[in-house]
């Protein structure tokens, strides 16, 4: 890939795209459940909704509660998660090679996530990416978040790259919608978190990749 054309700026979603964080989120949710005398939930019940955010994870864990009752548990859940934010989280297999290849091609890469910035920062630090990532936007960095394009446009502007020359990689339909609205090439990361009923083909991404190493194919990250 170092010899193949690569967009000057490649942006990634975080959870479910760069990092497999499901176990740490699941562990935190079970602390909340067990603190209320409830049974622990299986990882298989939480994993598909991780990319949907904390509220969706709480809905999966507390299906009998209404939105208001679940909302009161959001901050406690995030606080428990923050205390052990990257105990078990790791980059997906092949991601390290992809990031190395982007840099070898003389391009830059960054992160645009709907995860709160204060939680994204320690995850990125734990991966050793703080000085390597050319951008880090969380869901609370700007008034609007994905599927709105604001974060993507801001990351491109920060790096002096026109959106049309950028690529965005994500594992959720919101990622693809945000990339489209920003005028960036969209790449669907099929290795990420998805609900059983999701149909990635309906997202209309520019490219679909089954595994991170598929991003190493010639032209995959070109723009």
BELJOZI-V108882 format. One line per field, one symbol per residue. ss: DSSP state (a for helix, b for strand, c for the rest). psi: psi as a letter, one per 40 degrees, with the letter a starting at -180 (. if undefined). burial: b if it has 9 or more other C-alpha atoms within 8 Angstrom, else e. A space follows every 10 residues. Layout:
ss = ???
psi = ???
burial = ???
This chain:
ss = ccccccccbb bbccbcccbb caaaaaaaaa aaaaaccccc ccaaaaacca aacaaaaaaa acccccaaaa accaaaaaaa aaaccccccb bcccaaaaaa aaaacccbbb bbccccaaaa aaaaaacccc cccccbbccc ccccccccca aaaaaaaacc ccaaabbbbb ccaaaaaaaa aaccbbbbbc ccccccccca aaacccbbbc caaaaacccc ccc
psi = ddeihhidhh iiichecdhg eddddddddd dddddeeiii iidddddded eeiddddddd dgeeiidddd deeddddddd ddefdfdeii iihedddddd ddddeeiiia hhiehhdedd ddddddefed edheihhide didiiheied ddddddddef hhdeeihhhi eidddddddd defihhhhge eahiideigd dedfidihhd idedeeihed ei.
burial = beebbbbbbb bbbbbbbbbb bbbbbbbbbb bbbbeeeeee eebeebbbbb bbbbbbbbbb beeeeeeeeb bebbebbbeb beeebbeebb bbebbeebbe bbbebebbbb bbbbbbbebb bbbbbeeebe eebbbbbbbb bbebbbbbbb bbbebbbebe bebebbbbbb bbeebbbbbb bbebbbbbbb bbbbeeeeeb eebebeebbe bbbbbbebbb bbb
